[in-house]
Amino acid sequence: MANITLMGADYLDVPSIILPKTGGGTAQYNETQFHTWMGDNCILLNNNLFSQDIKLSATSFDSWTASTTAGTILAAQNGTVTKIDLENYEYYIEWTWCIDLKQLEGATMEAMPDRTYGEFYQVVHQRPYGLASFETEADTYNYCTVLFTSSQYNIYYNTSGTHTWTTTMYGVYCTNTAGTLSSTSSLTPNLTPKSPAITARCNKSYFATDRKTEIDSANSTIKVVGKLYRVDRDSSPIKNMYMNAVHLYSYPL
């Protein structure tokens, strides 16, 4: 179930919502309807797999030396460990994140970061490993695979002071960290989700090194939410992509 903000009011753990349709009438939408692309019989198992709401000052940002080389200011952390069933299902870990930076009074609003946000998806599934399994297409090896990482945005002030955006990550942002499995062969391993690491990186166009000391870290916020979904085995898009590719080993174009 999801938390929803509608007309300025917050509603917690909403399983479905009825909305007016254009031209009259209403339509009901369930939580899982928004995730039908994930696979068959999608179910939200845990909407609080991981939750983080901290100030930037709680990371090592203040002691970080501004650099055009990316630096981790907060390492990935473990989410709720979950025993999963890979004989019958595949799993998605959904990471939603938002980092809002505040500037000190009098800050130079040029090449200055403002906000980064986005979503990461990881899929836990089984697929072939090794040439012998390529030949037989035996999908018995456990993986946690990054599905998609580019649904993220960087809002910033450019060198002319214009408030604009890019999908290139600079400033303070999240980086995808795959979860770990207690076994690569067990059908019922324990899944340990890993939250996105928090990273900082400067750039002359997006986050000039001189701007670092003008960030108000005590009032800048980092929010990350992790959720766990389940779909039927062999129904996730990424599983089928891998199996189609493996099929080419014995049946090349």
N, C-alpha and C positions, 0 to 999 in steps of 0.2 A: 504494500500500500504506500501511497505517496503523500507528501505534504504539499498542499496547494495554497497559493495566494490568489484570491479572486476579489476584484473590486476593493482592494485595500485590506481585506480580511484574510487571516490565516486559518487554514483547516488542516488538522493533523490526521494522518493515516486514512486517507480517503481511498476506498477500494474502486469507486467508479464515480463518474460525473455525468449529469444530463445537461446538454447544451442546446440552445435554440438553433434550428437549421435555417439557412437562407431560404426565404419563400414560405416559411411557416413550419410548424411542427418541432419536434425535439429529437435528439439522438443521444444515446447513452454510450460512453466510452469507458472501458475498463482499463486498469493499470497495465495489464499485459498486452492490450491491443496496440499500445505504442511501441511494442518491442516484438512484433510478429516477424520482423526480418531476421531475428536471431535463430529461429528454427521452430520445429513443431512443438506444440503444447508448452509454450514458454510460461514459466512460473517464477515469480519473485520469491526467493527463499529467505533472504535476509536484507532488509533495507538499511541496516546499520552494521555492515561488515567492518566498517572503519569510519571514524568521524574525528575530524580535526578542526579546531577553531582557535587559532593562536595569533599573537602579534608577531610582526616581523622581528621585533627585538628579542623574541624567544629563540630565534635561530642565531647562527654565528655571523649574521649580516654585519653587525656593528664592527666586528673585528676583521671582517673580510677586506682584503686589499683590492680596491677596484681594479679590474683587469678585463681585457678582451678575451681572456681564456676563461671558459666556464668553470665555476667552482661550486661544489656542493656545500650549501649552508645549513642543510638539515637532511640527514640520511633517511632512507626509506625505513618505515616502521612496520611491524607485524600487525595485521588485522586479525579478526577472529578465526582461529583454526577450525576447519570444518572437515569432517569425514565425508567423502563423496563416493558415488556409485558410478563408475565408468563402464560397467557392463551394460547399463541401461540408459545412461544420460551423458550429456556434455554440459559444460558450465561456462557461464560468462561472468567475469568480474568487470563491473562498470565503475570507473573512477570519474567523478565530476569535481572540478576544482575552480577556484576563483581567488586571485590575489589582487587586492586593492592597495595601491601605494598612495600615501599622503605626502605632500611636500611641505617643507618648513616655510614659514612666512618669509617672503622676499626671495624665494628660490627662482632660479633662472629657468623659465618654462620653454626651453629649447633643448632638443635631444634629451628629453626627460620622459621616463616611463610613467605610465598612469595606471594601467590595469592589464592583467593577463588572465585568461580563463579558457576552459575547454573540457573535453571528455576523452578518456582513454578506454579502450576495451581490450580485454584479454580473454582467450578461449582455452578452456581445459578440455582436452580430448585425447584420443589415441590415434596414432598413425604409424605407418611402417618405419623401421629403423634398420639400416644395413642392407646390402645388396641381396642377401638371401630373402629378406622380407619384401624387397622390391619385386622379386620374381613371383612370389606367392601373394603379394598384396595383403600380407598379414598385418593388420593394424592393432598392434598389441603393446606399443610403447607409449608411455604417458608424457604428455607435453602441456606446458602452459605457454601459449603463443600469443604474441601481440597481434591483435587484429587490425587496429587502425590508430594512428597517433597524430594525424594532421588536422583533426577537428579542434583547432585551438586558435586563439586570436590574441594579438598584442595591440593594445591601445596606447598611444604615446603622442608626445608633442615633437614634431620634427625640428630640424635646425632653423626653420623659419618661424617656429612657434605655432604652427598649425596643428590642431588636434586631429589625428588621423589614425590609421590602422595598418597592420600587416599580419601575415601568418608566420613570419619569421620570429623566432623566440629570442628576445633580448630583455634585459631588465631582470626581474625576478619571476621565475616561472617553474612549472612542474616538469619532471622528466619521468617517463614510463619505467617502471620496475616490475619485471615479471614475478608472479608468485612462485612458490616452490612446492614440490610434492615429496612426500615421505618415501615414495617408491616410484620407480619408472615402469614397473611391471604389475604391481598389485591392482586389482580392479576396485579396491576400496581404500585408496591412500588418503592420508590427511593432506589437505590443501592449506598452505599458509599464505594468505595474501600479503603482498608488499605494497605499502602506500607509495605514491609518487615521491621521489626525492625532490627537495626544493633547491633550485639552482639559481645562481646569479651570474650575469655576463654583461659586460659593457660593449658598446659599439659607438663610433663617432656620430652615427646618424640616429640611433635609437636610445642610447643610454651613455652619454659622455662620461668619462671617468670622473670629471669634476662635479657631476651631478650627484654622485653617491652620498656625499656629506650633506646634501640638501634634502635627502629623504627622511621623513619623520617615521622612524621605525617603530616608535612606541604607539603610534596610531594607525600604522599600516597593518592590514589583516591578511591572514592566510586561512582559507577554508577548503577542506577536502572531505568528500563523502564517498564511501565505497559501498556497492551493493552486489549481491550475488544472485544470479539467475540460473535456471536449469531448463534445458530443452531435451527432447528425445535424442538418443544416440543416432549418429550419422545424419543429422538434419541441420547442423550448423554450416553456414557457407564456407568457412575456412577449412573445415574437415573435408568437404567435398572438393575444394580447390586442390588440397594436397593429394587426395586420392586420385583425382583426374591426372595430376602431374606424375604420380607414381605409375599409373597405368601406361604411360608413355615409355617406361623402361622396357617392357616386353612387347609393346605395340607402338613403335615409333611412327611418326608421320611419314 
